[in-house]
Amino acid sequence: MMGNKSCCWLVFFLFIFSSFVAQSHGKVRKQTELLNLLQKAKMQGNSGIDTSLFEVNETESEAESYKILPQKGMKEKDRIERLPGQPHVGFSQYGGYVTIDESKGEALYYYFVEAPTSRESLPLLFWFNGGPGCSSLAYGAMQELGPFRVHSDGKTLYRNQYAWNKAANVLFLESPAGVGFSYSNTTSDNQSGGDRKTANENYAFLVNWLERFPEYKKRDFYISGESYAGHYVPQLAHTILHHNKKANGPIINLKGIIIGNAVIDDETDDIGRYQYLGSHALVSEKTIHQMEKHCNFSPGATSQSKECTEAVDEVNSNIDVIDIYNIYAPLCFDTILTAKPKKVTPEFDPCSDYYVSAYLNRADVQKALHANVTKLKYEWRPCSDIGKKWTDSPLTIIPLLREFMANGLRVWVFSGDTDGDVPVTSTMASIDKMRLSVKTPWHPWFVAGEVGGYTEVYKGDLTFATVRGAGHQVPSFRPKRALSLIVHFLSGTPLPKPSSKH
């Protein structure tokens, strides 16, 4: 019954969102565009997308993809001496390819930054961006939590004062094959993807990467990500737990997961969207009521009434003129690179996508990163069209969250409260659907004497936290608060209350 209700709501609201996302300001901001295209396709009866619950498929071909290949000497070959335009740093960084399927010629590109201090004791943190089909190098590494950000000249880098490698050794992966610099010599693998395929590839990558970096094999391991990584992160965690139970397989020391502005449950994600639009005065109450009264939410609906269409048009006219991923943020109006870097300000530059794209398409940058070694026939892009041909995507990942809690894993869910695409209301509705008992009631948490957001902790070790004033990419917009959040997550300590000295 839940699946049918989810279809009803999503067909309509993704009709709204797919209409305005295509008009979003600039051609490279596609992380949530691909998400909305996928969700719309899922609700079409003839799409062929499998929406059943995620589980590890034990076919012979998938088992073969977990083969551990020789990695001797590969780590030092991947060491990055210095990136073009990079300021001096006191930590090691690596980049390169890990082959995950020799028969298909399939290899995934990674970028890894160690902590400047205490790297031998700090945990290993894996970061994913979503889409599906978007690059963790483009967003996570270069615009959010990585050690550098790109200047407006597209040539030089500056330090991210709040980089997450201050708290962990951080691993970024372009996944699945066909995204960013990752590739397969089997053309079809670069043109379509799916949740199960991605989880299999990510697991195969991880066990081989740990063979290349054996010092991290027994290290505490955490998985993190945002947006459609609300699927990637739990699915990889589930796959790890599944294989950890096998006596003859590698044991990965998984301790917990943290997901932000995450796709969790189709039904509640969608209900939360329209609640957010109305509650934040982006859409009038009259329009919301008109949608509820006149739009046909039944499964398989192929047409809408005149009144419903009018409501859709009204919504579009109100929200297609803002950045829905951060409803209070400025837009990018000038995509041309500057001759000299613009002065860096505390506010996130809305044109950063263009700076990153220019930088990562430079031949000298790719050489330093050990990327594009096969000379791909296309430019590096922050998001790939692979997300347009997605084969499977469950309606919910809530059962996986319950599984992790039952297995003693730490589970944190956070939400930037100015994101209008996967908003805080969606995440709260998804958690409410789990019917958890409250351990620590709702209260503000603080950073440097200011409210960083609000949090509630549930029995079973699930923590929910908002990040005040942050959009869809939380570390981009509120980096200090994001760093505080990840520090407390990794240490397993509660977010600070006002009486705490932080």
Buried (B, 14 or more C-beta within 10 A) or exposed (E): EEBEBBBBBBBBBBBBBBBBBEEBBBEBBBBBBBBBBBBBBBBEEEBEBBBEEBBBEEEEEBEEBBBEBEBEEBBEEBEBEEBBBBEEBEBBBBBBBBBBBEEBBBBBBBBBBBBBEEBEEBBBBBBBBBBBBBBBBBBBBBBBBBBBBBBBBBBBBBBBEBBBBBBBBBBBBBBBBBBBBBBBBBEEBBBBBBBBBBBBBBBBBBBBBBBBBEEBBEBBBBBBBBBBBBBBBBBBBBBBBBBBEEEEBBEBBBBBBBBBBBBBBBBBBBBBBBBBBBEBEBBBEEBBEBBEEBBBBEEEBEEBEEEBBBBBEBBBEBBBEBBBBBBEBEEBEEBEBBEEBEEEEEEBBBBBBBBBBBBBBBEEBBEBBBBBBEEBEEEBBBBBBBBBBBBBBBBBBBBBBBBBBEEEBBBBBBBBBBBBBBBBBBBBBBBEBBEBEEBBEEEBBBBEEEBBBBBBBBEBBBBBBBBBBBBBBBBBBBBBBBBBBBBBBBEEEBBBEEEEEB
